[in-house]
Amino acid sequence: MVQCSRCHNLFIRFASAYLTATDHRLQYTHHPNAPQGQIGTTVNKRTTARFDSVRTTAIGNFIGLLSRATTADLAAARAWYADAGAFADSLRVSTGWNMEVACSVVSAFSPRVTWAHNKAKALQYAQGITPKGLRSHVDAADRCVREGFKGLKGPKTNAFARAIAGDSDAVVVDVWMCRAAGLLKADGTVKDAPTVVEYRAIADAIRSIAATPTVSMSPATLQALLWIVIRGKAD
């Protein structure tokens, strides 16, 4: 486990050696063709090739980013979802929502905004004020009040809500995580919206690295750490 700045080089050597020895092909946590949360058996060659390509690139990039992580980054990563959960819990208390609804409403306002703006919009909504911005976010929040997690249709927002609620296996792949993974379009520019297969490949890369003996942290914490490093800040 990464514990201090002096451990970084040793950590990277061990992690890199482990991944290289397995040819960057650790056991899949999700089959590339399976429905979300299920293990599939039917393999489509094109889908599998894309899954493997994105996953391999992501693993290499993530290992490189971990070499830049500081002890402050690690502390921030360990606290990130706990702090987000505390904010969601404050909305639960003030509104009477259950925790699933509160976390889902927070996530509904997360696309394309900073965390500070995300919280401000969620707080306004909880106070009965319609936040400025995309109507689709308000519509999503309305669905979340009725349906909880099921009100979130995208894999990113759904995973974000679950991570805030304490699901340590939930992996959020937003535009910053696409950059961290090195996800590219055909023309070589950075791709900021992954396909379903690409999302699963990036999430699988994170879960695979998180499970290695030298890392040994939850996928959600590792994702938060990578997100902090690629952005250069935790908020």
C-alpha angles and dihedrals in degrees: 000000000000106000109154141007091259089061095058100088092044091047092050093048092051095043093045092047091049094050094042091051089056093044090244088292106118116166111293115249089196125024110239093238100038125110111256110291095010135098112235132202105197113087125204107200096216093047092047092048091052091045091051094045095050092042095050093048091046093051092052093047094045092052089052092051092049089059087064096049118115130205088255090054091051093049091049091049093051091051099040102089093034089056091045089050090052090054091050089048090055088057090049091055095046096046106031091239118142118248094260091056093045093051091045093051090051090051093047089068096044105090114110097348136102119258090251091055090043091057093044092053093046091049092050091050091049089053092054095258119130106232119228115252137057116006088216090068091054090047089052091050090050090053091048092055088056101035110019114209091000089066090070111081101182123079092229097053092041092052091045092054092049092048091051088050090056104266099147092190094058113110120200116207110190131155092285093052090049088056091046090052093049092239108176138187121233090267092056097254122128115275113218101185116056125207118240091264093047091048091052092047093053092045090049091051090054094047091048094051092043090056096054115109092240094056104030100170133123118275090240092054093046091050090050090050093051090046091052093048096048092047096041092228142055101231 
